[in-house]
Amino acid sequence: MADPWEALADPIRRRIVELLAVGERTAGDLAEEFDVSRPAVSRHLRVLREAGVVSATAVDRRRVYRLEHEAIDEAGAWVEGVRAFWSQRLDALETEIARGRHAPPAPASHAQRKESA
């Protein structure tokens, strides 16, 4: 299986995911949304399928695609973890900056005293 992050790196594939988030669509319906050839859209769908981001079901002679929410949920959980990590650190930085505004000025260093003399 390919990496979902690599699959989602392409803007066309991200748009396909957005369209499928609304509901199932056939490959033909999806292809109509883009200014690229149907074979190009089929290649994008194959990449998403191999990454586990979408799945397809054969209905008559058409393929109906659906979003695999598990893959998206895993990506979302990772993003939330990173967001929480940075949020805590940025909050701590903000606190330290606020403390610095209220702290008394630091005594001049030896080098600074020499320069002003």
Contacts in CASP RR format, 6 or more apart in sequence:
PFRMAT RR
TARGET T0000
AUTHOR 0000-0000-0000
METHOD contacts of the structure
MODEL  1
MADPWEALADPIRRRIVELLAVGERTAGDLAEEFDVSRPAVSRHLRVLRE
AGVVSATAVDRRRVYRLEHEAIDEAGAWVEGVRAFWSQRLDALETEIARG
RHAPPAPASHAQRKESA
1 50 0 8 1.000
1 51 0 8 1.000
1 52 0 8 1.000
2 47 0 8 1.000
2 50 0 8 1.000
2 51 0 8 1.000
2 52 0 8 1.000
3 51 0 8 1.000
4 51 0 8 1.000
4 52 0 8 1.000
4 53 0 8 1.000
4 71 0 8 1.000
4 74 0 8 1.000
4 75 0 8 1.000
5 75 0 8 1.000
6 51 0 8 1.000
7 13 0 8 1.000
7 47 0 8 1.000
7 48 0 8 1.000
7 50 0 8 1.000
7 51 0 8 1.000
7 52 0 8 1.000
7 53 0 8 1.000
8 14 0 8 1.000
8 17 0 8 1.000
8 51 0 8 1.000
8 53 0 8 1.000
8 75 0 8 1.000
10 44 0 8 1.000
10 47 0 8 1.000
12 34 0 8 1.000
12 36 0 8 1.000
12 40 0 8 1.000
12 41 0 8 1.000
12 44 0 8 1.000
13 44 0 8 1.000
13 47 0 8 1.000
13 48 0 8 1.000
13 53 0 8 1.000
15 33 0 8 1.000
15 34 0 8 1.000
16 30 0 8 1.000
16 41 0 8 1.000
16 44 0 8 1.000
16 45 0 8 1.000
16 48 0 8 1.000
16 54 0 8 1.000
16 65 0 8 1.000
17 48 0 8 1.000
17 53 0 8 1.000
17 54 0 8 1.000
17 67 0 8 1.000
17 72 0 8 1.000
19 25 0 8 1.000
19 30 0 8 1.000
19 33 0 8 1.000
20 30 0 8 1.000
20 54 0 8 1.000
20 65 0 8 1.000
20 66 0 8 1.000
20 67 0 8 1.000
21 67 0 8 1.000
21 72 0 8 1.000
23 66 0 8 1.000
23 67 0 8 1.000
24 64 0 8 1.000
24 65 0 8 1.000
24 66 0 8 1.000
25 64 0 8 1.000
25 65 0 8 1.000
26 59 0 8 1.000
26 62 0 8 1.000
26 63 0 8 1.000
26 64 0 8 1.000
26 65 0 8 1.000
27 38 0 8 1.000
27 41 0 8 1.000
27 42 0 8 1.000
27 45 0 8 1.000
27 56 0 8 1.000
27 62 0 8 1.000
27 63 0 8 1.000
27 65 0 8 1.000
28 38 0 8 1.000
28 41 0 8 1.000
28 62 0 8 1.000
30 41 0 8 1.000
30 45 0 8 1.000
30 65 0 8 1.000
31 38 0 8 1.000
31 41 0 8 1.000
31 42 0 8 1.000
34 40 0 8 1.000
34 41 0 8 1.000
45 54 0 8 1.000
45 56 0 8 1.000
45 63 0 8 1.000
45 65 0 8 1.000
48 54 0 8 1.000
49 55 0 8 1.000
49 56 0 8 1.000
49 65 0 8 1.000
51 71 0 8 1.000
52 68 0 8 1.000
52 71 0 8 1.000
53 67 0 8 1.000
53 68 0 8 1.000
53 71 0 8 1.000
53 72 0 8 1.000
54 65 0 8 1.000
54 66 0 8 1.000
54 67 0 8 1.000
54 68 0 8 1.000
55 65 0 8 1.000
55 66 0 8 1.000
55 68 0 8 1.000
56 63 0 8 1.000
56 64 0 8 1.000
56 65 0 8 1.000
56 66 0 8 1.000
57 63 0 8 1.000
57 64 0 8 1.000
57 66 0 8 1.000
58 64 0 8 1.000
108 116 0 8 1.000
END
